[in-house]
Each structure stands twice: as structure tokens, then as C-alpha cells.
């Protein structure tokens, strides 16, 4: 009976020892074997692994990219203007052993990243004027600033076994006391630009109008000159035809007579008309003879 109990106890102890000597590692994590608070080995190979039971423990760290949303903080620009920066960090563990030795946990790592990022933002923003940050320029200019911040924070985080993949600026904001002044300045700048565009447009329009008026005057002047020329040529042709038609003394006298009749006809239109004619006038002779 004692032998049976002993065997059962031995089996249980063997099972406990065997269980305590094994651990598994997932695809997306690191495993650090710790003995007396010191790392004696790290692995990122997925599967079953062994350790010294009861003496060794295993600390796991994720390989995945982690997001840390940094609380908004204030920085001072080169022209002594306060700005509030809201950003977040994308980071991952690159050296699990160094990470464990220097930081030990994700919470401590985030605090350290917060300090590193804030110090870098404060340094970079201190070299820029507020107008360099808040403006209507191409966003690519600001992206270069952000990339520089990300690179510098990454280089400083390497000593903690951390790789900073990116520092993203969510928002540059202004303290409430500065908002009205900045917005007023931006509105004033936009109004000045609008006035300049309007003035330039009016100037170009005046040039176009003056050119059109000039062209119209030239065309009208040329048309009038051409009309006068044609009229003069018509009159000359008319006189030539008359000269040809009345080329004898009798014809000339007849032409004068018909002109006189036309003049008399025009004079007698209407009522109560009086015509005074010379006694020697051919019309007078004809009218007197008609009586």
C-alpha cells in the first residue's frame, strides 16, 4: 500500500515538474526566460520550449506594432507663441532583452516614449515660428517636420529596445487666448489676397477693354472712310453719266427745266402756298400761258 501511494506521489511530482519545465511561444510574441530577476535567454521562435522548473519564469512581450496616444501638451514656438500638440506614436519592441532590462513593462515604456516625444517636439517647435506651422502652404512641408521628429525619437528609443515606427501629429491647436488673434490675422491675409486678385483682374480687364475700344474705333473709322470714298465715287459717276446724257445745249436746257419743275412741285405741297417767280422764268411763262 505504501509503495502504491509513493508511486502516485512520485507521478504527481513528475507531472508538476514536467509541466513547470515547459512553456509555449506564439507567433506574434517574444519570450524571455528569467532566473533570479535576470534574463538568461530570449526566443521569438514559435512552439514548445523548456526551462528549469521552479527557478525560471517566462516574461512575454508582443511583437505587434502598438499605438500610444500621447496626452496633449503645450510647446513654445520660436516667436514665443504657445501651441497645443496632440499626437500618437506607433512603436514596437525590437530587442526584448534590452527592453526588459531597461524598462520591464509596457506602462513604463509608454511613459518613457511620452517624455522622449515631448522633448523632441519642444526642441523642433522651438525652431519654428507659428506662421511656419499654421499656414495655407502645401502639407508636404509639414510632413518633413513630422518625419524628422519620428526619426529623432526612434534613434533615442533604440537604447530601450524600442523601434518607433512613426510619430503622427493629430492636431496643432492654439490656446483659447490666441485663437481670435490668429483667425483675425488669417482673415486679413485672405482679404488682402482677394483685393490683390480683384485689382489685378480689373487692371487686365481695363487693358482688354481699351484694346477692344481701339480696334472698334479703327474699324469704324476705316468703314466711314471707305463709305465716303464710295459715295464720292458714286457722285462722280453720277455726274459723268449726267454729262454724257445732256451733252448738247437743248438737253442741258431741258434738264434745267425738269429740275425747275421738280423744285416747283416740292414747293406746292400742302395748303395755302404762294410761289413768287421772275417774269422771265420759263416756269412763269408756262404758268401764265396756262392761265
Residue pairs with C-beta under 8 A, 6 or more apart in sequence:
16 53
17 53
20 53
20 54
21 50
21 51
21 52
21 53
22 48
22 49
22 50
22 51
23 31
23 48
23 49
23 50
23 51
23 58
24 47
24 48
24 49
25 31
25 43
25 44
25 45
25 46
25 47
25 49
25 60
26 46
27 46
28 62
28 63
28 64
29 44
29 60
29 61
29 62
29 63
30 42
30 43
30 44
30 60
30 61
30 62
30 63
30 93
30 96
31 42
31 43
31 44
31 49
31 58
31 59
31 60
32 39
32 41
32 42
32 58
32 59
32 60
32 61
32 96
32 97
32 100
33 39
33 40
33 41
33 42
33 43
33 51
33 56
33 57
33 58
34 40
34 56
34 57
34 58
34 59
34 100
35 52
35 55
35 56
35 57
36 55
39 59
39 97
39 100
39 101
40 56
42 96
42 97
43 49
44 63
44 96
51 58
59 100
61 93
61 96
61 99
61 100
62 93
63 92
63 93
64 92
65 90
65 91
65 92
65 165
66 90
66 91
66 92
66 106
67 88
67 89
67 90
68 88
68 89
68 91
68 110
68 113
68 114
69 88
70 86
70 87
70 88
70 89
70 113
70 114
70 117
70 118
71 114
72 84
72 85
72 86
72 173
73 84
73 85
73 118
73 121
74 82
74 83
74 84
74 85
74 175
75 82
75 83
75 85
75 121
75 122
75 125
75 126
76 82
76 83
76 122
76 125
76 126
77 83
77 125
77 126
77 128
77 129
77 130
77 133
78 126
78 127
78 128
78 129
79 129
79 130
79 131
81 129
81 130
81 178
82 174
82 175
82 178
83 125
83 130
83 133
83 172
83 173
83 174
83 175
84 171
84 172
84 173
84 174
84 175
85 121
85 125
85 169
85 171
85 172
85 173
86 169
86 170
86 171
86 173
87 117
87 121
87 167
87 168
87 169
87 170
88 167
88 168
88 170
89 113
89 117
89 153
89 164
89 166
89 167
89 168
90 164
90 165
90 166
90 167
90 168
91 109
91 113
91 157
91 162
91 163
91 164
91 165
92 162
92 163
92 165
93 99
93 161
93 162
93 163
94 158
94 161
94 162
94 163
95 161
96 161
97 161
98 159
98 160
98 161
99 109
99 160
99 161
99 162
100 161
101 161
102 159
102 160
102 161
103 109
103 112
103 160
103 161
103 162
109 160
109 162
112 157
112 160
113 153
113 157
113 162
113 164
116 153
116 156
116 157
117 149
117 153
117 167
120 149
120 152
120 153
120 156
120 167
121 149
124 145
124 148
124 149
124 152
125 133
128 145
130 182
133 142
133 172
134 172
134 174
134 182
134 186
142 169
146 167
146 168
146 169
149 167
150 164
150 165
150 166
150 167
153 164
153 167
154 163
154 164
154 165
157 163
157 164
174 182
242 255
245 251
245 255
246 252
246 254
246 255
257 282
260 281
260 282
260 283
261 283
264 275
264 283
267 273
267 275
268 275
277 283
277 284
277 287
278 284
